[in-house]
Amino acid sequence: MAMKDAPPRWDRRMQQRLTHGEAAALGECYDRFASLVHGLAHRVLGDEDAADGITREVFAHLWEHPESYDPKQGPLRSWVATLTHRLAVRQLRGTETAALARGGPGTPQDLERKVRQASVAARADYIVTSMPVPLRAALERAYFQRRDYRQTAADLGITADEARRRLRLGLQLLSTAHETSPSGTPPEPGGTW
């Protein structure tokens, strides 16, 4: 079963297992979400070592505070992605603020612009990786392989109308990447992204 197709039951059971201190549950979560966490952190911070640190911090938080995730608020995958984003943005702000204090280039407005851009990019990455496979396949062919909708339809063995529908829906989903809270960050962990 693909991770995005995991039933809510899995999320509830995983939270219960983590609450009971089951180390194997943390291993399962790591196997399932580590690439998502690392990718989002790297997208925000632009640094491999910093992304590694955020990845460790996210899973440490999940292990130490499993009760902070509420399955009623949404999938564990979304909660983990939101926590990752928050921690990465916090680190980015801290790093950039320290650089500004040392007289580095830029202004506080540059920092906020950088945070907003990183947030939108991370959200777009998350949206694409969370898309159903048919939508993602159509977008990948159209935009990364530079195929038009007719070629995409032929590649996927679908009608041209279906290819246009998938591309339109995929683009509509991606357009939501700019929708954030007034602070430029997504809602608190547990909320939907």
NORHU-V254195 format. One line per field, one symbol per residue. ss: DSSP state (2 for helix, 1 for strand, 0 for the rest). phi: phi as a letter, one per 20 degrees, with the letter a starting at -180 (. if undefined). Layout:
ss = ???
phi = ???
This chain:
ss = 0022200222222222222000222222222222222222222220022222222222222222022200222002222222222222222222222222200000022222222222222222222222002222222222220000222222220002222222222222222222000000000000000
phi = .fffeffggffffffffffemeffffffffgfdgffffffffffembffffffffffffffffecfffedgfeqffgffffffggffffgfffffffffffenffocgffffffffffffffffgffffefggfffffffffdedlefffffffgemcfffffffffffffffffffeecfgencffggoeee
